Amino acid sequence: MDWKLTKSLYIIVFLLMNVALIYMYLNERQESVEEIQESPDVLSTTDIDMSNIEKYEPVEMNVLTGAVQDFSDEDNQNSEVDEDTVSGTKITEEFEEDGPSMTEQTLQTYIDENVYRGHDYQYDNVMSTSDQVIFNQLYENFPIFNHETARIIFHGEGSQVNSMEQTRLMNLEENEYTLSLTAKSPKEIVEELYERESISSTAVINAARLGYYIILTEENNAILRPKWEMHVTDQDISKTIYVDATTDSGEIIESE
């Protein structure tokens, strides 16, 4: 048997199969695009206000895995962390009269200069209040939303900080068993919310952020899904809604 000829035939057949698959994929994609273009614009029949939403640049995202950092673990100890402030997976610092002021700029500077891995956190203008200022941990510039295991919280009364709590996820990486998918646009998310009757036809979308939401923590391990955070005012009620960014499945999580 001529193995060289057989090998060449295998390669040719393989290439032809790939060309056919690519053709089928492009054909199906074109049909999907045409269907979208021909379908009516759901939001055009409503008074939903999206004027505050910035232009969306498509980005691919994947499920993340990570671990809750135990600051008391000898393998994770760092000279930047004061051992007296550590309690397992949390760093707690108490302030007396010398605490920083409860303003975004002052606290961002304080975090950058004084807090362990402070540059990994970003101010949360949606969840912060006058007596509780929150900074979310980031993964590649995307915030990890509203979860006790990946944030810094400053507590205070009046203008001064009384205490600070820090938690952190480590070893964050994309899950090797799932695919990266293009995140849906804010408009697609709003259409989904409207069609699922999570918002009314007169809702105002105040802000939209793309990030990650922790869906599972078990034995200090964490799984995070890409989600959109939508800050909405609807019928005089303000609420924050979290929606899967890459799939049409998954629970819509709402907090007022």
N, C-alpha and C positions, 0 to 999 in steps of 0.2 A: 504493500500500500504506500502510495506517495503521501507521506505525512505533511510535507510542505504544501502540497496542493490542498489537502484536507484542511490544514490550518488556515490557508487563504480563503477557502470557501466559508469556514466558520466566521471569519472576520467580516466577509462581505455580507453574509446573512445577518450578522449582528448589527452591522451598520444600516442595512435596509430596514430592520425592525425598529431601530432608533429613529430613522427618518420618518417611518410611518407613525410612530407614537407621537413625535413632535408635530406632525401634520394634524393628527387627530386632536391633540391638545390645543393647538392654535385655532383650529376650526371651532371647537367647543367654546373657547374663550371669546372668539368673535361673536358667536351666537349669544353668549351671555351678555356681552356688551350691548348688542343690538336690542336684546330684551329689556335691559335697563333703560336704554335711550327711548324705547317706544312706550315704556310703562309710564303712567301718570305720576306727577310729582305729588307725593302724599302731603307734604307740608304746605304746598301752594293752596290747599283748601282750608288751612287753619290760620290762626293769628299768632302762632308761636313765634316769639321774638328771639332770634339768634344773632342779633347785631353785635353782641359783645364777644362773640367767638372769633378767635384769630384764624387765619388761613391754615389749613392742615397740610403738612408735608408727609406723604405716606412713609411708614417705617415698619420693618419686620420685627416681631417680638416672639418670644418663646416662653414656655413655663420655666420657672426658676426653682432650684433647690438650694437649701442653705441650712445653717445650724445657728441656734441661739447661743451667743457667746457667754460663757461662764467666766466672769472676770476673776473668780477665786481659784480657777484651775491653774495649776502651776505652769502647764504648757502654754497658757494664754496670758499669763501675767506680763505686764509691761511696766517699765520704769516711769512711763508717763502717768500711770494711774496710782493715786494715793490709796494704799491698802486699807486705810482706816475708813474710806468711803465705800468700800466694796462689800456687797452682800449677794453672793452667788451671781445671778445674771443681771444684777442691777448695780449701778453706781449712784449713790445718793449723797448730795452735798448740801449742808445747811449753811445759811448766811445769817449774820446778825445785822449790824448796822452798815456793813460795807458791801452789801449785795448790789449787783448792777441794776440799772433801771429797766422797767418792763417795756422796752421799746424794741422793735425789730432790729434796727441798725446796731444799737448797743449790744444786744444779745448775740447777734451774728458775729460781731467783733470779739465778744467774750468767748464764744464757741471756737472760733478760728484760732484764738491765742491760748486758751486755757483748757479746752475739753479734748479728751482722747479721741483721735480721728475726727475732729470737729468739722473738717472740710467735707466729710461724707454726709453732712446733714443740710437740709434746706428748710427755710421758714414756710410754715403752713398757714396761709392767710385765710383759709376757709374754716379750719377747726380752732384756730386761736381765739381766745376771748380776753377780756380785760384783766382777768385774774389767773389765766393759764395760757402761756405762749408755747406753741408746739413747733418743733423742727423734725421733719421726717428724714429718715435715712434714705440715701439715693443709691440706685444701681444704674450706672452709665447715664447719669443725669435724669433718670426717671425716679420719681418719689415712690416710696413704699407707704401706702396710705394707712393712716388711722389704726395703727396696731401697737399694742403695748410692748412688743419685742423689738421694735426698730425705730425708736424715736427718742428725742430729748424733750422733756417738759419742764418749763420754769413755772413755779407757783409763786404768787405774790398777792399782796394786798396794797392797794394804792399804787404808788409809782416804783416800789422797790421789790426785788426778788427775795423771797424767803427761803426757797429751796429749789434744787434741781435734781431731776432723775434722768438717768441715761440707760438705754438698752441698745443692743446692737446685734445684727445678724452677720455672720461671717461665712466664708467659703461659698459665697453666692455664685452660681453658675447655671448656664442653660441646661435643661434636662436633655440628656442624650437620647431618650426614648420618645420624644415628641418633636414635631416639626415647627420651624419658625414660620409664622404666617403674617401677612400684612394686616396691620390693625385697621379696623373700620374707621371711617371719618366721623367727626362729631355729628354731621347731618344724618348719617346712617343710624347712629345711636339714638338721636332724638326721634327719628321715624319709628324705630323699634319701641321706644318708650311710649310713644303716642299710640301705636297699633296695639300694644299690650295694656293700654289704659292706665299706665303709670303716671302720665301727665295729661293735662287737658289741652284743649285747642287754644287756650289763651296763656299758656305757660311762658315765662321769661327765663331763658337760659343765661344765667349770670356769668358762669365760668365753666370751662371744661379742661381737665388735666388728664393726660395719659400717664399711667404708671403701673404699679403692681399691688396686688391685694393678697394678703396671706390667707389661704383657704384651709390650711391644715398645719397644726403644730403638734408633734408627738415625740416625746422623749427628747426634747430640745432640737428636733429636726423640723424643718419648715418647707412647705410647698407654696409657691406664689404664682398667681395667674395674672396675665396682662388685663387691666381693666381701665375703663374711663371713669373718672370722677366728674359728675355733673352737679353743679350747684344751681338749684332751680328755685324760683319763686312762682308758686302756682296757687291761685285763688287766695292770695294774701298769706300763704304759708311758705316759709323758706325750708328747704330740705336738701340734703346731699344724697345723691344716688350713685351707686357703683354698678357698672354693667360690663360684662365680658367684652373685651376689645377685639378678639380674634375669632370668636365663634358665636353662633346664634343660640347656643345652649347655656345653661347656667342660671342661677338665681339672681334676680335683681335685688340688690341690697339697698335699703333705704334708711336714712337716719335724719331726724328733724333737729 
